[in-house]
Amino acid sequence: MSRKRALQNTNYYDIVKNLEEKDIYLKVRERKTIGEEASCAYKNINEIVDIVEGAGISKKVAKLKPVGVIKG
């Protein structure tokens, strides 16, 4: 799903609640930019990493956990 479509299909409160449940801190200047952080707007990172590793482009060395989003 594109970020534009994600913004149309989710609301501010759902996105904030989802980030809070994952213990991710959110700081934004304008509420309208929060739509870009909807989880449905991103590809599955595990699938992407597996594909890149399988293609021989990179090697898995660590898995990072996001702790914050700062926008604006």
C-alpha positions as CSV (number, residue, x, y, z in Angstrom):
1,M,0.0,0.0,0.0
2,S,1.3,3.5,-0.8
3,R,1.8,6.1,1.9
4,K,-0.9,8.2,0.3
5,R,-3.4,5.3,0.5
6,A,-2.3,4.4,4.0
7,L,-3.1,8.0,5.1
8,Q,-6.5,7.7,3.5
9,N,-7.3,4.4,5.2
10,T,-6.0,5.1,8.7
11,N,-6.5,7.9,11.2
12,Y,-4.2,9.8,13.5
13,Y,-5.3,8.0,16.7
14,D,-4.8,4.5,15.2
15,I,-1.2,5.3,14.1
16,V,-0.3,6.8,17.4
17,K,-1.8,3.9,19.3
18,N,0.1,1.4,17.1
19,L,3.4,3.2,17.7
20,E,2.8,3.4,21.5
21,E,2.0,-0.3,21.6
22,K,5.5,-0.9,20.1
23,D,7.1,1.4,22.6
24,I,8.1,3.8,19.8
25,Y,8.3,7.5,20.8
26,L,6.7,10.0,18.4
27,K,7.4,13.7,18.1
28,V,5.9,15.7,15.2
29,R,5.5,19.3,14.4
30,E,2.3,18.8,12.4
31,R,-0.3,16.1,12.9
32,K,-0.7,15.7,9.1
33,T,2.7,14.1,8.8
34,I,1.9,11.2,11.1
35,G,0.1,9.4,8.3
36,E,3.5,8.6,6.8
37,E,4.3,6.4,9.8
38,A,1.3,4.1,9.3
39,S,2.7,0.6,9.5
40,C,0.7,-0.5,6.4
41,A,2.6,2.0,4.3
42,Y,5.8,0.0,4.7
43,K,7.0,-3.3,3.2
44,N,7.7,-6.1,5.6
45,I,11.4,-5.5,6.5
46,N,12.0,-9.2,7.2
47,E,11.0,-10.1,3.7
48,I,13.2,-7.4,2.2
49,V,16.2,-8.4,4.3
50,D,15.8,-12.1,3.3
51,I,15.6,-11.1,-0.4
52,V,18.6,-8.9,-0.2
53,E,20.6,-11.6,1.6
54,G,19.4,-14.3,-0.8
55,A,20.6,-12.2,-3.7
56,G,24.1,-12.0,-2.2
57,I,23.9,-8.2,-1.8
58,S,24.3,-8.2,2.0
59,K,24.5,-10.4,5.0
60,K,22.4,-10.3,8.2
61,V,24.5,-9.1,11.1
62,A,22.0,-7.5,13.5
63,K,18.3,-6.7,14.0
64,L,17.5,-3.2,15.2
65,K,14.4,-2.1,17.1
66,P,13.0,1.4,16.4
67,V,12.7,3.6,19.4
68,G,11.5,6.9,18.0
69,V,10.1,9.0,15.1
70,I,10.9,12.7,14.8
71,K,9.2,14.6,12.0
72,G,9.4,18.3,11.1
